[in-house]
Amino acid sequence: MKLIIEETEELMSESAMHILLGAMMQDKRVNISLTSGRSPKTLYKMLVPKVKDQEKFKDIEYYLFDDSPYIGEPHGGNWKEMQELFFQKANIPEEKIHITTLDNWETYDEEIKNAGGIDVMVIGLGYDGHFCGNCPRCTPLDSYTYCLDWQVKKDANPDYGDRPTQPYSLTMGPKSLMRVKHLVMIVNGEEKAEIFKRMLDEPISDENPATILKLHPNFTIIADKAAAKYINLKDYQRL
């Protein structure tokens, strides 16, 4: 595990962007997986002008690692949010974007494997230790992509609330992420400081699902100083 602490969110985002662009410059098809949420907003603001309408990035394929489809619709909030955050602004055609659906989740990992695997995936750290759609007390730690009834998530985590129009959660599981060639986590903001410290210090457990990511053979964490307020970098240099 490589841990990088930057002074600001902007510098954190810039470091993550350089990793993405480095992978995207390869002379082959490149498969990138991106996250939604608050953490990557500055990253996407920086990345859009770098990739928009650029011929050199025409072979990039984008993969989304989770979604909760609305009843009667093929996609859910993650698809829509990523369109607004990045894909529409960067003029990424829909045929270049892949996502878990109720029709493909059972074959999603095999499709990715046959396409050459994910070259780099950017994820965030949830306030309760979740990553992708893998949440406390309901994450099968030995799973690839899986489908979970939302009620199961709510029963395990009552503060998640009801989602009557999105009854299922689809997500790439821990084993799926272990196949990613370079896994990058971005962590920003003082509100993430406690869970970030816990993720690094606690043993692997579905109480704090992100702890399992420490097993990844090529895992980079980039945090801003606010999120790393409880972290002494020297304590983790050998992890």
MOZIDA-V955228 format. One record per residue. N is the residue number from 0. RES is the residue in one letter. SS is DSSP state (~ for helix, > for strand, _ for the rest). D_CENTER is the distance of its C-alpha to the mean C-alpha in whole Angstrom. Layout:
{{N,RES,SS,D_CENTER} {N,RES,SS,D_CENTER}}
This chain:
{{0,M,_,16} {1,K,>,17} {2,L,>,17} {3,I,>,17} {4,I,>,19} {5,E,>,19} {6,E,_,22} {7,T,_,20} {8,E,~,17} {9,E,~,19} {10,L,~,19} {11,M,~,16} {12,S,~,14} {13,E,~,17} {14,S,~,16} {15,A,~,12} {16,M,~,14} {17,H,~,17} {18,I,~,14} {19,L,~,13} {20,L,~,17} {21,G,~,18} {22,A,~,16} {23,M,~,17} {24,M,_,21} {25,Q,_,21} {26,D,_,24} {27,K,_,23} {28,R,_,20} {29,V,>,17} {30,N,>,14} {31,I,>,11} {32,S,>,7} {33,L,>,6} {34,T,_,4} {35,S,_,7} {36,G,_,9} {37,R,_,12} {38,S,_,10} {39,P,_,10} {40,K,~,13} {41,T,~,15} {42,L,~,13} {43,Y,~,14} {44,K,~,17} {45,M,~,18} {46,L,~,16} {47,V,~,18} {48,P,~,22} {49,K,~,21} {50,V,~,20} {51,K,_,21} {52,D,_,24} {53,Q,_,24} {54,E,~,26} {55,K,~,24} {56,F,~,21} {57,K,_,22} {58,D,_,21} {59,I,>,17} {60,E,>,16} {61,Y,>,12} {62,Y,>,10} {63,L,>,8} {64,F,_,7} {65,D,>,9} {66,D,>,12} {67,S,_,15} {68,P,>,18} {69,Y,_,21} {70,I,_,24} {71,G,_,26} {72,E,_,23} {73,P,_,20} {74,H,_,17} {75,G,>,16} {76,G,~,15} {77,N,~,11} {78,W,~,13} {79,K,~,16} {80,E,~,13} {81,M,~,12} {82,Q,~,15} {83,E,~,17} {84,L,~,14} {85,F,~,14} {86,F,~,16} {87,Q,_,19} {88,K,_,20} {89,A,_,19} {90,N,_,21} {91,I,_,19} {92,P,_,21} {93,E,~,19} {94,E,~,20} {95,K,~,18} {96,I,>,15} {97,H,>,14} {98,I,>,13} {99,T,_,13} {100,T,_,17} {101,L,_,20} {102,D,_,21} {103,N,_,19} {104,W,_,17} {105,E,_,19} {106,T,_,19} {107,Y,~,16} {108,D,~,15} {109,E,~,19} {110,E,~,18} {111,I,~,15} {112,K,~,18} {113,N,~,21} {114,A,_,19} {115,G,_,19} {116,G,_,15} {117,I,_,12} {118,D,_,13} {119,V,>,10} {120,M,>,6} {121,V,>,5} {122,I,>,3} {123,G,>,5} {124,L,_,8} {125,G,_,10} {126,Y,_,14} {127,D,_,15} {128,G,_,13} {129,H,_,10} {130,F,>,7} {131,C,_,5} {132,G,_,9} {133,N,>,10} {134,C,_,13} {135,P,_,16} {136,R,_,19} {137,C,_,18} {138,T,_,15} {139,P,_,17} {140,L,_,16} {141,D,_,18} {142,S,_,16} {143,Y,_,15} {144,T,_,13} {145,Y,>,16} {146,C,>,17} {147,L,>,18} {148,D,>,21} {149,W,~,19} {150,Q,~,23} {151,V,~,22} {152,K,~,19} {153,K,~,21} {154,D,~,24} {155,A,~,21} {156,N,_,20} {157,P,~,23} {158,D,~,21} {159,Y,~,19} {160,G,_,22} {161,D,_,23} {162,R,_,21} {163,P,_,25} {164,T,_,23} {165,Q,_,20} {166,P,_,21} {167,Y,>,19} {168,S,>,15} {169,L,>,13} {170,T,>,10} {171,M,_,10} {172,G,_,11} {173,P,~,11} {174,K,~,14} {175,S,~,12} {176,L,~,9} {177,M,~,13} {178,R,_,14} {179,V,_,11} {180,K,_,14} {181,H,_,12} {182,L,>,9} {183,V,>,8} {184,M,>,7} {185,I,>,9} {186,V,>,11} {187,N,_,14} {188,G,_,17} {189,E,~,20} {190,E,~,18} {191,K,~,16} {192,A,~,18} {193,E,~,20} {194,I,~,16} {195,F,~,15} {196,K,~,19} {197,R,~,19} {198,M,~,16} {199,L,~,17} {200,D,~,21} {201,E,_,21} {202,P,_,21} {203,I,_,19} {204,S,>,19} {205,D,_,17} {206,E,_,19} {207,N,>,16} {208,P,~,13} {209,A,~,11} {210,T,~,14} {211,I,~,14} {212,L,~,12} {213,K,~,15} {214,L,~,16} {215,H,_,14} {216,P,_,17} {217,N,_,15} {218,F,>,12} {219,T,>,12} {220,I,>,12} {221,I,>,13} {222,A,>,14} {223,D,>,17} {224,K,_,21} {225,A,_,20} {226,A,_,17} {227,A,_,19} {228,K,_,23} {229,Y,_,23} {230,I,_,22} {231,N,_,25} {232,L,~,23} {233,K,~,26} {234,D,~,25} {235,Y,~,22} {236,Q,_,23} {237,R,_,24} {238,L,_,21}}
